[in-house]
Amino acid sequence: MEIEGLAELLKQIEGLGKIPSSDALLKGAMVLQGLSMQNAPVKTGFLRQSHESTKTESGAQMIVHAEYAVYQEWGTSKMPGKGFVRRAIDEGKKAILDEIRNAIQEEIKKL
């Protein structure tokens, strides 16, 4: 018994392991970055401008380089935190996941 298309199917399945997930995760990180930048408190604009998203060995990351970002996010003993990154994650979870999903689906179509 021979199954038509089995070789092609196996080739496509093998190709799934070659999908660059870090590219898809970077797209999700960029969505998070945009939302976090919108939520960031503004006095000089430096906090908003200090956001960066990059690929890493394990996927992608979004970093806020301003040294005082941690205090704006979490607060201090004298000031409540603004939670601008946490709010971006909570409010943008669906958009972030959709972006990652769409990027992976596009890569699958190329196989």
C-alpha positions as CSV (number, residue, x, y, z in Angstrom):
1,M,0.0,0.0,0.0
2,E,1.3,3.4,-1.0
3,I,0.1,6.7,0.4
4,E,0.3,9.6,-2.1
5,G,1.9,12.8,-0.8
6,L,3.4,11.2,2.3
7,A,7.0,12.1,1.3
8,E,5.9,15.8,0.7
9,L,4.1,15.8,4.1
10,L,7.1,14.4,5.9
11,K,9.3,17.0,4.3
12,Q,6.9,19.8,5.4
13,I,6.8,18.4,9.0
14,E,10.6,18.3,9.0
15,G,10.7,21.9,7.9
16,L,8.6,23.0,10.9
17,G,11.6,22.6,13.1
18,K,13.5,25.1,11.0
19,I,11.0,28.0,11.5
20,P,12.9,30.9,13.0
21,S,10.8,31.4,16.1
22,S,13.0,34.2,17.3
23,D,11.7,36.3,14.3
24,A,8.1,35.7,15.3
25,L,8.9,36.4,19.0
26,L,10.6,39.6,18.0
27,K,7.5,40.7,16.2
28,G,5.5,40.1,19.4
29,A,8.2,42.0,21.4
30,M,7.8,44.9,19.0
31,V,4.0,45.0,19.8
32,L,4.8,45.0,23.5
33,Q,7.3,47.7,23.0
34,G,4.8,50.0,21.2
35,L,2.2,49.5,24.0
36,S,4.8,50.0,26.7
37,M,6.0,53.2,25.1
38,Q,2.4,54.5,24.9
39,N,1.9,53.8,28.6
40,A,5.2,55.1,29.8
41,P,5.0,58.3,31.9
42,V,6.4,61.4,30.1
43,K,8.4,64.2,31.6
44,T,11.3,64.5,29.2
45,G,10.4,61.6,26.8
46,F,13.6,59.7,27.6
47,L,11.8,56.8,29.2
48,R,9.7,56.3,26.1
49,Q,12.7,56.6,23.8
50,S,14.8,54.1,25.8
51,H,12.7,51.0,24.7
52,E,14.4,48.4,22.6
53,S,13.4,45.0,21.3
54,T,16.0,42.5,20.1
55,K,16.5,38.8,19.3
56,T,18.2,36.6,21.8
57,E,19.5,33.1,21.8
58,S,16.3,31.9,23.4
59,G,13.9,34.1,21.4
60,A,13.4,37.9,21.9
61,Q,13.4,40.5,24.6
62,M,12.1,44.0,25.2
63,I,14.3,46.2,27.4
64,V,13.8,49.7,28.8
65,H,17.2,51.2,29.1
66,A,16.4,54.2,31.3
67,E,18.1,53.6,34.6
68,Y,15.0,54.9,36.5
69,A,12.6,52.7,34.6
70,V,12.4,50.1,37.4
71,Y,11.3,52.8,39.8
72,Q,8.6,54.1,37.4
73,E,7.4,50.5,36.9
74,W,7.4,49.2,40.5
75,G,7.6,52.4,42.6
76,T,9.6,53.2,45.7
77,S,8.9,53.6,49.4
78,K,7.9,57.2,48.6
79,M,6.2,56.8,45.2
80,P,3.8,54.3,43.8
81,G,4.8,52.5,40.6
82,K,3.1,53.3,37.3
83,G,3.2,49.7,36.0
84,F,3.5,50.9,32.4
85,V,5.1,47.6,31.2
86,R,2.7,45.4,33.2
87,R,-0.2,47.3,31.9
88,A,1.1,46.9,28.3
89,I,1.3,43.1,28.8
90,D,-2.1,42.8,30.4
91,E,-3.9,45.0,27.8
92,G,-1.9,43.8,24.8
93,K,-1.7,40.1,25.5
94,K,-4.0,39.1,22.7
95,A,-2.4,41.5,20.2
96,I,1.1,40.2,21.1
97,L,0.1,36.6,20.8
98,D,-1.8,37.3,17.5
99,E,1.3,38.9,16.0
100,I,3.5,35.9,17.0
101,R,0.9,33.4,15.7
102,N,0.6,35.3,12.4
103,A,4.3,35.4,11.9
104,I,4.6,31.7,12.5
105,Q,1.7,30.9,10.1
106,E,3.4,33.0,7.4
107,E,6.6,31.0,7.9
108,I,4.7,27.7,7.7
109,K,3.2,28.9,4.4
110,K,6.7,29.3,2.9
111,L,7.5,25.6,3.5
